[in-house]
Amino acid sequence: MSLEITAAVDGENRRLDVTGEVDVSCADELRAAIDAQIAEGVTGELVVDLAGVPYIDSTGIGVLVGAAHRVSEAGATFVVARPQRNVERVLGLLGVQADLNIREA
């Protein structure tokens, strides 16, 4: 399953809708999409919607955690929205929920 990432801007907020499995083979694509949003200037929230992601490995989670720190350093808020149950479980097991500001909407 290939990774699809769609970007949207709403005022100060930016959103990336991600569909597909996020693993070592495509984590760089997710990182590049997030970095592009940061480079354009995030001042509000950068929301990464994972509703369409059935699987994420440790490489993908590392991309999200690293992005959360870079967005915070830029003075904005990083949010992971609507992770599927199995993805949310993995995030919980790794203890990164606070870093990722996980929310359901």
Secondary structure, DSSP 8 states (H G I E B T S, - for coil): ---EEEEEEETTEEEEEEES-BSTTTHHHHHHHHHHHHHTT-SSEEEEEEEE-S-B-HHHHHHHHHHHHHHHHTT-EEEEE---HHHHHHHHHHT-HHHHT-B--
